[in-house]
Every structure is written in structure tokens, then in C-alpha cells.
Amino acid sequence: MLYRDDLVTAFRDAHPAASTHILIVPNRHIESLNALLPGDEILGGHLLLIARKLAQAENILAGGYSLTINTGLHAGQTVFHLHIHLKSIT
């Protein structure tokens, strides 16, 4: 586990697709981005801010990184719990 607070948990992907590949997940079960509700704005923003914090901690902030949220089976979502993939570019 790389990070945990009341809202989110972050850990390294078991099958990394990049040299840095971290999953950031809300602690509350949310099936996908489509299941976010009005009132989840704080959680959504927090997920993004934690992604930035982890990018800085992993020394990939300046060089660039990608964030991916797969939503739905046809978009490649295989784990039906909302999560963000934080991946290094190089």
C-alpha cells in the first residue's frame, strides 16, 4: 500500500503496464465512473489530487504521466470498482 486515508487507497498494480503503475481506488464501493452521484465531487477531486501527489512521490510529475479510468466492459473495465490507473510515460 502506497497511500491510504478516509476516502481512498493506492497501491502498485499487480500486472504493471509501465515502470510506474499505481491504482487509486475509493474506499467506498463505486462500480464505475457512471455510478458517481451528485455529492461525490469531493471524492472525485480527491482522487485526482492523490494521483498528482503520488506522481510527485514517484518522481514522474515533471516528466509526465497518464491517468486512465476505464468505464464499462467495452472500454476495458475488468474490475468493477472505480479506480484510476496512474502510469509513467517512460
N, C-alpha and C positions, 0 to 999 in steps of 0.2 A: 504494500500500500504506500503510495507516494503522498497522498493528501486525504484528509477526512475532516469534515465539520458537520454541523447540524443539517445541512442541505445536500451536500454532495460528497462522493468518494472518487478518488482517482487511483489508477493502478496501471502497470505496464500490460500491454496486450500479450496474451499467451502465444499468439502467432503473429509477430510483428511484420508489417509490410514496409517498414522504414527503420533506419537506425534508431530513431526515437519514435515510439508508437505507444501512446498513452490513451486509455479510455477514461472518460469523465462521465460519471453517472449520477443522477439524482438518487438520494437515499429512499425517497418515496417512489413506489412503483408507478411509472407512467409508461404505457405501452409504446408510444411513439410520439413524435412531434405533433401529430394530428390530435393527440389526446390532451395536449396542454389546454388549460382552461383560463378564462379571464381570472385574473388574480395571481397567475403564475409568472407575471412579468419579473418579479424579484428573482425567482428561481432561474428563469431563462437568462437574465443578465448575469447572475452569479456564475452560472456555468461558463459563460464566455470570459468573465474576469478571472476565473480559476484557470481556464485554458491559457490565458495570457501569463498569469503568474507561473504556471508550470513551464511554459515556453522559456521564460526568463531563467528559471531554475535549471533548465536543461541546456542553457546556453544556445538556444536556437532563435531567440527573439529577433536579433538583428539580422540574421541571415535569411529568415523567412520560414514559415511553417504553414501547414494546411489544417483546416478544421472540416470534418465531414460528419454529417448526420444523415444516415440512410433511413428513409421513411417509407415503409411498405415493402412487401415481398418483391415486387418488380424493380424496386430501387436498390435491392441487395440487402435489405434488412433481414438478418437471420436470427438475431436475438431481440425478442420483443419486449425490451425495456429500453426506454430512451437512453441514448449515450452519444457522446461526441468522441470522434477519433481525432486526436492531436498527433500529427505526423511531421517529422522533419522533411525538408525538401531534398536534402543531400544524404 
